[in-house]
Amino acid sequence: MERHVDYIHFNPVKHGLVDAASAWPYSTFARYVREGIYTPDWGGNPACDDMKFE
């Protein structure tokens, strides 16, 4: 389940819509940060192309 949620949160970054997951306003990402599940900079490095979700 965690990998599915990670995929959903990272998808806007992967497709070049934003530079960081935190910048996508239509996401539960902010709630996950508030709950301590993610750090605010999670998924913020689009240059990291080796991050694959299958």
N, CA, C and O atoms as a CHARMM CRD file, in Angstrom:
* protein
*
  216
    1    1 MET  N      0.82400  -1.18800   0.00000 PROA 1      0.00000
    2    1 MET  CA     0.00000   0.00000   0.00000 PROA 1      0.00000
    3    1 MET  C      0.87900   1.26700   0.00000 PROA 1      0.00000
    4    1 MET  O      0.58700   2.24700  -0.68500 PROA 1      0.00000
    5    2 GLU  N      1.96100   1.21000   0.79100 PROA 2      0.00000
    6    2 GLU  CA     2.84900   2.38100   0.86000 PROA 2      0.00000
    7    2 GLU  C      3.40500   2.74800  -0.51200 PROA 2      0.00000
    8    2 GLU  O      3.48300   3.92700  -0.85600 PROA 2      0.00000
    9    3 ARG  N      3.78400   1.75800  -1.28200 PROA 3      0.00000
   10    3 ARG  CA     4.34800   2.03800  -2.61500 PROA 3      0.00000
   11    3 ARG  C      3.30700   2.66300  -3.53700 PROA 3      0.00000
   12    3 ARG  O      3.64500   3.49900  -4.37400 PROA 3      0.00000
   13    4 HSD  N      2.06800   2.27200  -3.39400 PROA 4      0.00000
   14    4 HSD  CA     1.00400   2.86500  -4.20900 PROA 4      0.00000
   15    4 HSD  C      0.81100   4.33900  -3.85000 PROA 4      0.00000
   16    4 HSD  O      0.66400   5.19100  -4.72700 PROA 4      0.00000
   17    5 VAL  N      0.81400   4.62100  -2.55400 PROA 5      0.00000
   18    5 VAL  CA     0.65600   6.00700  -2.10500 PROA 5      0.00000
   19    5 VAL  C      1.86000   6.83600  -2.52800 PROA 5      0.00000
   20    5 VAL  O      1.70500   7.97800  -2.96100 PROA 5      0.00000
   21    6 ASP  N      3.06200   6.26900  -2.40700 PROA 6      0.00000
   22    6 ASP  CA     4.26600   6.96200  -2.86900 PROA 6      0.00000
   23    6 ASP  C      4.15200   7.28200  -4.36500 PROA 6      0.00000
   24    6 ASP  O      4.47800   8.38600  -4.80200 PROA 6      0.00000
   25    7 TYR  N      3.69000   6.30900  -5.13000 PROA 7      0.00000
   26    7 TYR  CA     3.53000   6.50900  -6.57000 PROA 7      0.00000
   27    7 TYR  C      2.57600   7.66700  -6.85600 PROA 7      0.00000
   28    7 TYR  O      2.86100   8.52200  -7.69500 PROA 7      0.00000
   29    8 ILE  N      1.45700   7.68800  -6.16200 PROA 8      0.00000
   30    8 ILE  CA     0.46100   8.74800  -6.36000 PROA 8      0.00000
   31    8 ILE  C      1.04200  10.11200  -6.00900 PROA 8      0.00000
   32    8 ILE  O      0.83000  11.08400  -6.73400 PROA 8      0.00000
   33    9 HSD  N      1.77000  10.18800  -4.90600 PROA 9      0.00000
   34    9 HSD  CA     2.33800  11.46800  -4.49200 PROA 9      0.00000
   35    9 HSD  C      3.47300  11.91900  -5.41100 PROA 9      0.00000
   36    9 HSD  O      3.66600  13.11900  -5.60300 PROA 9      0.00000
   37   10 PHE  N      4.22000  10.98400  -5.97800 PROA 10     0.00000
   38   10 PHE  CA     5.35300  11.35400  -6.81300 PROA 10     0.00000
   39   10 PHE  C      4.96300  11.60500  -8.26900 PROA 10     0.00000
   40   10 PHE  O      5.72100  12.23600  -9.00500 PROA 10     0.00000
   41   11 ASN  N      3.81400  11.13000  -8.69000 PROA 11     0.00000
   42   11 ASN  CA     3.41300  11.20800 -10.08900 PROA 11     0.00000
   43   11 ASN  C      3.46400  12.61900 -10.69000 PROA 11     0.00000
   44   11 ASN  O      3.97500  12.76200 -11.80100 PROA 11     0.00000
   45   12 PRO  N      2.96500  13.66900 -10.02300 PROA 12     0.00000
   46   12 PRO  CA     3.05500  15.01500 -10.62300 PROA 12     0.00000
   47   12 PRO  C      4.50000  15.47000 -10.84600 PROA 12     0.00000
   48   12 PRO  O      4.77800  16.21400 -11.78600 PROA 12     0.00000
   49   13 VAL  N      5.41400  15.02400  -9.98600 PROA 13     0.00000
   50   13 VAL  CA     6.83600  15.36100 -10.15900 PROA 13     0.00000
   51   13 VAL  C      7.39000  14.58600 -11.35300 PROA 13     0.00000
   52   13 VAL  O      8.08000  15.14600 -12.20500 PROA 13     0.00000
   53   14 LYS  N      7.08200  13.30800 -11.40100 PROA 14     0.00000
   54   14 LYS  CA     7.56300  12.44400 -12.48500 PROA 14     0.00000
   55   14 LYS  C      7.16300  12.97400 -13.85600 PROA 14     0.00000
   56   14 LYS  O      7.93200  12.87500 -14.81200 PROA 14     0.00000
   57   15 HSD  N      5.97200  13.53100 -13.95300 PROA 15     0.00000
   58   15 HSD  CA     5.47000  14.00900 -15.23600 PROA 15     0.00000
   59   15 HSD  C      5.74700  15.48900 -15.48300 PROA 15     0.00000
   60   15 HSD  O      5.23200  16.07000 -16.43800 PROA 15     0.00000
   61   16 GLY  N      6.56500  16.09900 -14.61500 PROA 16     0.00000
   62   16 GLY  CA     7.00900  17.46800 -14.84100 PROA 16     0.00000
   63   16 GLY  C      5.97400  18.54700 -14.54700 PROA 16     0.00000
   64   16 GLY  O      6.13200  19.68700 -14.98500 PROA 16     0.00000
   65   17 LEU  N      4.93500  18.21100 -13.82500 PROA 17     0.00000
   66   17 LEU  CA     3.90800  19.20400 -13.51400 PROA 17     0.00000
   67   17 LEU  C      4.33400  20.13700 -12.37700 PROA 17     0.00000
   68   17 LEU  O      3.90700  21.29000 -12.32100 PROA 17     0.00000
   69   18 VAL  N      5.17000  19.63400 -11.48300 PROA 18     0.00000
   70   18 VAL  CA     5.71700  20.41400 -10.37200 PROA 18     0.00000
   71   18 VAL  C      7.14500  19.94000 -10.11400 PROA 18     0.00000
   72   18 VAL  O      7.55000  18.87600 -10.58000 PROA 18     0.00000
   73   19 ASP  N      7.89600  20.73800  -9.36900 PROA 19     0.00000
   74   19 ASP  CA     9.27500  20.35500  -9.03100 PROA 19     0.00000
   75   19 ASP  C      9.36800  19.54100  -7.75600 PROA 19     0.00000
   76   19 ASP  O     10.38000  18.88200  -7.51500 PROA 19     0.00000
   77   20 ALA  N      8.33400  19.57300  -6.93900 PROA 20     0.00000
   78   20 ALA  CA     8.32300  18.84200  -5.67400 PROA 20     0.00000
   79   20 ALA  C      6.90700  18.37000  -5.38300 PROA 20     0.00000
   80   20 ALA  O      5.93700  19.03400  -5.74800 PROA 20     0.00000
   81   21 ALA  N      6.79200  17.23400  -4.73300 PROA 21     0.00000
   82   21 ALA  CA     5.47500  16.69500  -4.39800 PROA 21     0.00000
   83   21 ALA  C      4.66300  17.67800  -3.55400 PROA 21     0.00000
   84   21 ALA  O      3.43600  17.72400  -3.65400 PROA 21     0.00000
   85   22 SER  N      5.33500  18.44200  -2.74500 PROA 22     0.00000
   86   22 SER  CA     4.64500  19.40800  -1.88500 PROA 22     0.00000
   87   22 SER  C      3.99300  20.54500  -2.66800 PROA 22     0.00000
   88   22 SER  O      3.12900  21.24400  -2.13900 PROA 22     0.00000
   89   23 ALA  N      4.39500  20.73400  -3.90900 PROA 23     0.00000
   90   23 ALA  CA     3.84800  21.82000  -4.72800 PROA 23     0.00000
   91   23 ALA  C      2.54000  21.44800  -5.41800 PROA 23     0.00000
   92   23 ALA  O      1.86900  22.32600  -5.96100 PROA 23     0.00000
   93   24 TRP  N      2.16500  20.19000  -5.41300 PROA 24     0.00000
   94   24 TRP  CA     0.93300  19.75900  -6.08100 PROA 24     0.00000
   95   24 TRP  C     -0.24600  19.96500  -5.13300 PROA 24     0.00000
   96   24 TRP  O     -0.32800  19.28700  -4.10800 PROA 24     0.00000
   97   25 PRO  N     -1.15800  20.88400  -5.44800 PROA 25     0.00000
   98   25 PRO  CA    -2.22100  21.25500  -4.51000 PROA 25     0.00000
   99   25 PRO  C     -3.35100  20.23400  -4.39000 PROA 25     0.00000
  100   25 PRO  O     -4.15800  20.33200  -3.46600 PROA 25     0.00000
  101   26 TYR  N     -3.43200  19.26600  -5.29000 PROA 26     0.00000
  102   26 TYR  CA    -4.55300  18.31800  -5.31300 PROA 26     0.00000
  103   26 TYR  C     -4.17000  16.97900  -4.70800 PROA 26     0.00000
  104   26 TYR  O     -4.53600  15.92900  -5.23500 PROA 26     0.00000
  105   27 SER  N     -3.44800  17.01100  -3.62500 PROA 27     0.00000
  106   27 SER  CA    -2.85500  15.80900  -3.07600 PROA 27     0.00000
  107   27 SER  C     -3.06100  15.73300  -1.56400 PROA 27     0.00000
  108   27 SER  O     -3.31700  16.73800  -0.90000 PROA 27     0.00000
  109   28 THR  N     -2.94500  14.53300  -1.05000 PROA 28     0.00000
  110   28 THR  CA    -2.95700  14.32900   0.39900 PROA 28     0.00000
  111   28 THR  C     -1.54500  14.48000   0.97300 PROA 28     0.00000
  112   28 THR  O     -1.32400  14.22400   2.15700 PROA 28     0.00000
  113   29 PHE  N     -0.60200  14.89000   0.14300 PROA 29     0.00000
  114   29 PHE  CA     0.79300  14.98100   0.57400 PROA 29     0.00000
  115   29 PHE  C      0.96500  15.83900   1.83200 PROA 29     0.00000
  116   29 PHE  O      1.68800  15.44800   2.74800 PROA 29     0.00000
  117   30 ALA  N      0.31500  16.99500   1.88700 PROA 30     0.00000
  118   30 ALA  CA     0.46400  17.89100   3.05000 PROA 30     0.00000
  119   30 ALA  C      0.00900  17.19500   4.34000 PROA 30     0.00000
  120   30 ALA  O      0.62000  17.37400   5.39400 PROA 30     0.00000
  121   31 ARG  N     -1.04200  16.42000   4.25100 PROA 31     0.00000
  122   31 ARG  CA    -1.51800  15.69000   5.43600 PROA 31     0.00000
  123   31 ARG  C     -0.48300  14.65300   5.86500 PROA 31     0.00000
  124   31 ARG  O     -0.26200  14.45900   7.06100 PROA 31     0.00000
  125   32 TYR  N      0.14400  13.99400   4.91600 PROA 32     0.00000
  126   32 TYR  CA     1.17100  13.01000   5.23700 PROA 32     0.00000
  127   32 TYR  C      2.38000  13.68000   5.90300 PROA 32     0.00000
  128   32 TYR  O      2.99800  13.09900   6.79600 PROA 32     0.00000
  129   33 VAL  N      2.71000  14.88300   5.47500 PROA 33     0.00000
  130   33 VAL  CA     3.79800  15.62800   6.11500 PROA 33     0.00000
  131   33 VAL  C      3.40900  15.98300   7.54800 PROA 33     0.00000
  132   33 VAL  O      4.19500  15.79100   8.47600 PROA 33     0.00000
  133   34 ARG  N      2.19600  16.50000   7.72400 PROA 34     0.00000
  134   34 ARG  CA     1.72300  16.85800   9.07800 PROA 34     0.00000
  135   34 ARG  C      1.73400  15.65300  10.01500 PROA 34     0.00000
  136   34 ARG  O      2.02200  15.78800  11.20400 PROA 34     0.00000
  137   35 GLU  N      1.42200  14.48600   9.48100 PROA 35     0.00000
  138   35 GLU  CA     1.39000  13.26900  10.29900 PROA 35     0.00000
  139   35 GLU  C      2.76400  12.63600  10.48100 PROA 35     0.00000
  140   35 GLU  O      2.89300  11.61600  11.15800 PROA 35     0.00000
  141   36 GLY  N      3.80400  13.24100   9.87400 PROA 36     0.00000
  142   36 GLY  CA     5.16700  12.75300  10.04400 PROA 36     0.00000
  143   36 GLY  C      5.52700  11.56200   9.17000 PROA 36     0.00000
  144   36 GLY  O      6.55700  10.92500   9.38800 PROA 36     0.00000
  145   37 ILE  N      4.70200  11.25500   8.19200 PROA 37     0.00000
  146   37 ILE  CA     4.97500  10.12700   7.31100 PROA 37     0.00000
  147   37 ILE  C      6.04900  10.49400   6.28700 PROA 37     0.00000
  148   37 ILE  O      6.92300   9.68400   5.97700 PROA 37     0.00000
  149   38 TYR  N      5.97800  11.70900   5.76800 PROA 38     0.00000
  150   38 TYR  CA     6.96600  12.22600   4.82100 PROA 38     0.00000
  151   38 TYR  C      7.61900  13.46100   5.41000 PROA 38     0.00000
  152   38 TYR  O      7.04700  14.13700   6.26600 PROA 38     0.00000
  153   39 THR  N      8.83100  13.74900   4.93900 PROA 39     0.00000
  154   39 THR  CA     9.44800  15.04100   5.22700 PROA 39     0.00000
  155   39 THR  C      8.96000  16.00700   4.14600 PROA 39     0.00000
  156   39 THR  O      8.59100  15.56400   3.05900 PROA 39     0.00000
  157   40 PRO  N      8.95000  17.30800   4.41400 PROA 40     0.00000
  158   40 PRO  CA     8.44900  18.26700   3.41200 PROA 40     0.00000
  159   40 PRO  C      9.18000  18.21900   2.07700 PROA 40     0.00000
  160   40 PRO  O      8.60400  18.58600   1.05300 PROA 40     0.00000
  161   41 ASP  N     10.43100  17.77600   2.06100 PROA 41     0.00000
  162   41 ASP  CA    11.18700  17.73300   0.80200 PROA 41     0.00000
  163   41 ASP  C     11.13800  16.36700   0.11200 PROA 41     0.00000
  164   41 ASP  O     11.86300  16.14100  -0.85700 PROA 41     0.00000
  165   42 TRP  N     10.30300  15.46800   0.59500 PROA 42     0.00000
  166   42 TRP  CA    10.17800  14.13500  -0.01900 PROA 42     0.00000
  167   42 TRP  C      9.78500  14.27700  -1.48500 PROA 42     0.00000
  168   42 TRP  O      8.87600  15.03900  -1.81200 PROA 42     0.00000
  169   43 GLY  N     10.45400  13.55900  -2.35600 PROA 43     0.00000
  170   43 GLY  CA    10.11200  13.54200  -3.77100 PROA 43     0.00000
  171   43 GLY  C     10.41400  14.84000  -4.49100 PROA 43     0.00000
  172   43 GLY  O      9.85800  15.09200  -5.56000 PROA 43     0.00000
  173   44 GLY  N     11.27800  15.66600  -3.93200 PROA 44     0.00000
  174   44 GLY  CA    11.54000  16.97000  -4.51900 PROA 44     0.00000
  175   44 GLY  C     12.72600  17.04200  -5.43600 PROA 44     0.00000
  176   44 GLY  O     13.15800  18.13500  -5.80100 PROA 44     0.00000
  177   45 ASN  N     13.26500  15.90800  -5.81900 PROA 45     0.00000
  178   45 ASN  CA    14.44700  15.91100  -6.66600 PROA 45     0.00000
  179   45 ASN  C     14.13000  15.22700  -7.99100 PROA 45     0.00000
  180   45 ASN  O     14.39400  14.03400  -8.14100 PROA 45     0.00000
  181   46 PRO  N     13.56800  15.95900  -8.95900 PROA 46     0.00000
  182   46 PRO  CA    13.22300  15.33600 -10.22900 PROA 46     0.00000
  183   46 PRO  C     14.42400  14.83900 -11.01800 PROA 46     0.00000
  184   46 PRO  O     14.26200  14.07800 -11.97300 PROA 46     0.00000
  185   47 ALA  N     15.63300  15.25800 -10.63300 PROA 47     0.00000
  186   47 ALA  CA    16.83500  14.77800 -11.31100 PROA 47     0.00000
  187   47 ALA  C     17.14500  13.33000 -10.93300 PROA 47     0.00000
  188   47 ALA  O     17.98800  12.68800 -11.56000 PROA 47     0.00000
  189   48 CYS  N     16.47900  12.82900  -9.93100 PROA 48     0.00000
  190   48 CYS  CA    16.71100  11.46300  -9.47000 PROA 48     0.00000
  191   48 CYS  C     15.86300  10.50300 -10.30300 PROA 48     0.00000
  192   48 CYS  O     14.84600   9.99000  -9.83700 PROA 48     0.00000
  193   49 ASP  N     16.29300  10.27200 -11.52900 PROA 49     0.00000
  194   49 ASP  CA    15.53300   9.44700 -12.46600 PROA 49     0.00000
  195   49 ASP  C     15.56200   7.97200 -12.12900 PROA 49     0.00000
  196   49 ASP  O     14.77400   7.20000 -12.67400 PROA 49     0.00000
  197   50 ASP  N     16.45200   7.56800 -11.24400 PROA 50     0.00000
  198   50 ASP  CA    16.51500   6.14400 -10.92200 PROA 50     0.00000
  199   50 ASP  C     15.44500   5.75100  -9.91600 PROA 50     0.00000
  200   50 ASP  O     15.39100   4.58800  -9.51500 PROA 50     0.00000
  201   51 MET  N     14.59200   6.67700  -9.49300 PROA 51     0.00000
  202   51 MET  CA    13.50700   6.36600  -8.57400 PROA 51     0.00000
  203   51 MET  C     12.35800   5.79000  -9.40200 PROA 51     0.00000
  204   51 MET  O     11.61300   6.52800 -10.04600 PROA 51     0.00000
  205   52 LYS  N     12.22800   4.49700  -9.37700 PROA 52     0.00000
  206   52 LYS  CA    11.21600   3.81300 -10.18500 PROA 52     0.00000
  207   52 LYS  C     10.16000   3.20100  -9.27200 PROA 52     0.00000
  208   52 LYS  O     10.47600   2.68600  -8.19900 PROA 52     0.00000
  209   53 PHE  N      8.93000   3.26100  -9.69800 PROA 53     0.00000
  210   53 PHE  CA     7.82200   2.62400  -8.99700 PROA 53     0.00000
  211   53 PHE  C      7.19700   1.62300  -9.95200 PROA 53     0.00000
  212   53 PHE  O      6.80500   1.97000 -11.06600 PROA 53     0.00000
  213   54 GLU  N      7.11100   0.41500  -9.51900 PROA 54     0.00000
  214   54 GLU  CA     6.52400  -0.62900 -10.36700 PROA 54     0.00000
  215   54 GLU  C      5.31900  -1.22600  -9.71200 PROA 54     0.00000
  216   54 GLU  O      4.69000  -2.12200 -10.27500 PROA 54     0.00000
